[in-house]
Amino acid sequence: MMNKYHVPQYLDEPFKIMLWTIDEFLVFLIPFMILMLVFNSPIFGMIVGLIFMMGIRKIKGEQGHYFIYNLMYWYLPTMFRFKRTPASYLRHFLG
């Protein structure tokens, strides 16, 4: 019988593209594409992207997978909106 549901092995496992999480992939891809397209230097773009990716992995390794999302919630409240959480500047609720 075919399972219609995918149950992740770990509950907090982040979504991955190949071996990288979304944030690691974007931190690698953005400098790589900019340096490749603008300056025609794909090797240097790959090196810069790998350095940024290793830096973000180090931050996430010490603080946890969702540390960057938590930073975005607290320090960039007007730029990023989350679906199920109130705005970070709301400290007291009526209730």
C-alpha positions as CSV (number, residue, x, y, z in Angstrom):
1,M,0.0,0.0,0.0
2,M,1.3,3.4,-0.9
3,N,1.7,6.1,1.8
4,K,0.1,9.4,0.9
5,Y,1.7,11.3,3.7
6,H,5.4,12.1,4.3
7,V,6.4,12.0,7.9
8,P,9.8,13.6,8.5
9,Q,12.3,11.6,10.6
10,Y,12.7,14.5,12.9
11,L,10.0,17.0,13.7
12,D,12.1,20.2,13.4
13,E,14.0,19.1,10.3
14,P,14.3,22.1,7.9
15,F,13.4,21.8,4.2
16,K,16.5,21.1,2.1
17,I,17.7,21.6,-1.4
18,M,20.1,18.7,-2.1
19,L,22.3,19.0,1.0
20,W,21.7,22.6,2.0
21,T,18.9,24.3,3.8
22,I,17.1,27.2,2.1
23,D,19.1,29.9,3.9
24,E,22.4,28.3,3.2
25,F,21.5,27.8,-0.4
26,L,20.5,31.5,-0.9
27,V,23.6,32.7,1.0
28,F,25.7,30.8,-1.5
29,L,23.7,31.5,-4.6
30,I,23.2,35.3,-4.3
31,P,26.9,36.3,-4.2
32,F,27.8,33.6,-6.8
33,M,25.2,34.9,-9.2
34,I,26.0,38.6,-8.7
35,L,29.8,38.1,-9.1
36,M,29.3,35.7,-12.0
37,L,26.9,38.0,-13.9
38,V,28.2,41.4,-13.1
39,F,31.9,40.9,-12.9
40,N,32.2,37.7,-15.0
41,S,34.0,35.9,-12.2
42,P,32.3,32.6,-11.3
43,I,35.3,31.2,-9.4
44,F,35.6,34.2,-7.1
45,G,31.8,34.2,-6.7
46,M,31.9,30.5,-5.6
47,I,34.6,31.2,-3.1
48,V,32.7,34.2,-1.6
49,G,29.5,32.2,-1.5
50,L,31.2,29.2,0.2
51,I,32.7,31.6,2.8
52,F,29.3,33.1,3.5
53,M,27.7,29.7,3.7
54,M,30.3,28.4,6.1
55,G,29.8,31.5,8.3
56,I,26.0,30.9,8.4
57,R,26.5,27.2,9.2
58,K,28.8,28.2,12.1
59,I,26.1,30.6,13.4
60,K,23.4,28.0,13.1
61,G,25.6,25.3,14.6
62,E,26.1,27.3,17.8
63,Q,22.5,28.8,18.1
64,G,20.2,26.3,16.3
65,H,18.5,26.1,12.9
66,Y,15.9,28.8,13.5
67,F,18.2,31.4,15.0
68,I,18.3,33.5,11.9
69,Y,14.5,33.5,11.6
70,N,14.3,34.6,15.2
71,L,16.7,37.5,14.5
72,M,14.6,38.5,11.6
73,Y,11.4,38.5,13.7
74,W,12.9,40.7,16.5
75,Y,15.1,43.1,14.5
76,L,13.3,43.4,11.1
77,P,9.6,43.6,12.1
78,T,8.4,45.9,9.3
79,M,10.3,44.1,6.6
80,F,9.3,40.5,7.3
81,R,5.9,39.4,8.3
82,F,5.2,36.0,9.8
83,K,1.8,34.3,9.3
84,R,1.0,33.1,12.8
85,T,3.0,35.4,15.1
86,P,2.1,38.9,16.2
87,A,4.3,41.8,15.4
88,S,7.4,41.9,17.6
89,Y,6.7,45.5,18.8
90,L,3.5,44.3,20.5
91,R,4.5,43.6,24.0
92,H,1.2,43.5,25.8
93,F,-2.1,42.0,24.7
94,L,-5.6,42.7,25.9
95,G,-7.3,39.5,26.9
